[in-house]
Amino acid sequence: MKKCIERKMGIKNILALALSALTIFGACMIGFSNEAFAAGSVDASILGSTNGKSYTNEYFGVKIPLFKNSTIGTDADLAADNGVDPNGYSADKRIAAINAGEHVYIQHFESNNNVVSIAVGKFDSKEEKQLFMKTIAKEDLQATIDAWNEDPDFTISESGLKKINCFGKDRPVILVKGQYAGRNFTSAHTFYFKDDCYMEVLIDGYGRNQTEVLKKSSLLKK
């Protein structure tokens, strides 16, 4: 990947919505040049679609339920998520960024109390994918803990990796729980891999039901 991965974690309250950029790794994963994948460029199917009640991604073959009354992020919202100029920002530019090896936020859905964010990326080589899969869970957990520890309004009460059945089998989920401005708040993230690409699902918000969304996720029928 040609760019350090950046996290946009939802820190939500009733009156305002914000996405804060956080870095997962202290340094970019670079130097991977052996045996590049031959799968070629991805197309629009990797962005997925929604019917208002669920998010479906045909490329990865998954379906994720959404919180009630969720609104879909606009091109301008996604430009902010990805830290790019909103002028002329479009789905085509997101696809180009993915094919260029960037970690790209492709969708987010906001309710009054929660945000579901979807990000994808494309590996340059098998070696890069293997290292990513080996290290990402612990790196992501530590980055999430470090980020919340920097916020004076957040107090962590529980953190760790938890196996949760989602997308058809038990998978490690990064889980951080605590109090944000006096209210229960939970961050839950997990990764799903297909060929030379990955999808990251981030669910952040008030309450303790973020993992329920992951538990209700499923694989699309072939």
N, C-alpha and C positions, 0 to 999 in steps of 0.2 A: 504494500500500500504506500502511496506516495505522500500521505499526509497523516500526521498524528491523529488518533481518534479523539474526538471531543464529545463530551456528554452534555446533553441538554436535559436536566432533571427538572420536573415540574415542582415548584414550590408554590402551592395554591392557597389562597384564602378567599373568603366570600367576596371581598371588595376589589381584589386585584389578582391578575394572573401574571406569572413571571416564569421565564425559563433561564436558568443560569448555566453558563458554559463551564464545564469541568473537564480536566484532562485525565484520562484513564492511565496512560503511561507517562513516566517521566521523560522518556525519549521515544522518538519514532522507531518502529521496527524497520530497519533498513538493511541493505546488503543481501537481500534474497534475490538471487538471479538464476538459480539452478532449476532447470526443467519447468518452465512456465506452463501454466495450464493451457490446454488446447480447446477449451470450451467456447472461446470466442466472446463476442460482446453480448451483453444482456439487452433485452428490449423492454417495452412498456409493461409487459406482464409482471415484471419484478416490483412495480409500484403498487399493485393491488387495487382494490376497489371496496366501496361500502354501500350498503343498502340502508344505512341509518341505524340498524340494530346490530350489525356485525361487520367485521373487516375480513375480506377474503383476499388471499394472495395466491394466484394460480401458479406462479413460478415455484414457490416453495411448497405449494399444496397444503396450505393451512387456513384455518378459519378461527377468528378471535371474536368473542362477544364483546359488546361495548356497554358502558354504563348508560342508564336511561337518560334521555334528553341530552346526549352528547352532540356537540357541533364539530364539523370537520374543519381542519386547518386549511386556510387559503394559501395561494402561492406566496403572498406577502408574509404570512405566518411562518411558512416553511423556509423562506429566505432568512427570516430572523433566527429560526432554529439552527440553520446552517451557517449563519454569520456571513451572508453574502449580500450583494446589492439587490434590492427587490425589483429594480427597474428591469422589466422584461424577463423576470425569473419565471421559469416554466417547467413542466414535466420533462421536456426534452433536455433542459439543462441539468436536471437531477440525474437523468439516465447517463448523460455524458460524464458527469462527475463520478458516478459509480464506475463506469468503464475506465476512468482515469485513475482508479484505485483509491478514491476518497470514501470516508465514512459519511453517509448521507442520510439525513432525516427525510423520509419520504411521506410520512403521514403523522398527524397527531389529532387526537380527539379529546375535546374538553367537555366536562360536565361541571356542575357547581362545585364539586368537591374533589374531582380526580382528573388526571390526564393520562391517556394512553398514547405513548409515542412509539413509532416504528422506524427503525434505522436499518440500513443494509450496507454491505461493503463487499468488495471483490478482492480475492487474494492474487498476488503476482505469481506464486509458486506453491508447490506442495509443501516445501519446507516452511514457508510462512504460515500456511494453514495449520500445519502440525504444531508449530510453536504457539500460535494463537489459541488453538483448542486446549493446549496443555496449560497455559498460564492465565487465560482470560478471566476465569471465575474468581480466583484469588486476587488478581489485579483489580478487577472491577469492584469487588467487595471492599478492598482497602481504599480505593479512590472514593467510593461512596461514603465510607466512614469518615475519611479525611475531610470531604466536602461538608458534611453535616456538622462536623466538629468546629468548622470555621464559622458557622452561623450561630450567633448568640441566642437566637429564638428557638433553636432546636436542641433537644436533649435526647440522646440515644439511650434506649432501655434494653434493646436486644439487637444483635447483629450476627450474621453467619450465613453459611450455605445450607440450604435445605432442599432435599429431594422432593419434588412435587410431580405428580402425574399430569403431564400436559403434552399436547401434540402426540398422543398415542403411547407415551412411556414415561417412566420416572426420569426427570432431568434436574440438574443442579440449578437452583434459583438463588440469586443474590437477594438477601432479605435484610432490611434495616428498619427497625421500628423505634418509635419514640414519641415525644411530645413536641409539636410545633406551635408556638404561641399559645400554649396551654391546651392544645387539642391533640388527640391521637393522630399520628401520621405514620404512613408506611411507604417504603420504596421496595418494589419487587421487580427484578430484571432477569431475563433469561435469554439464551442464544439458541438459534436453530440453524443448522448447516445443510447446504445442498450443493454438490459439485464444488465449484471454486468460489462460492458466495456464502455469506452468512446474513442472518436477520437477527436483530436485537429487538426484543420487546421490553419496554419500560413502562411500568404502571406505578404512578406516584400520586399520593393524595391523602386526604383525611379519612380516618376510619381504619378498619382492619380487614376489609374484604378484597384487597388487591389480588391476593392469591386465588380468590374464587374465579376471577376472570381467567387466570391461567389454567385452573382445573377444568373449566368449561370449554377451553380451546380444543380444537380437533383437527385431524387430518381430513383433507377433502377425499371423497370417494373417487376412485379411479374408474 
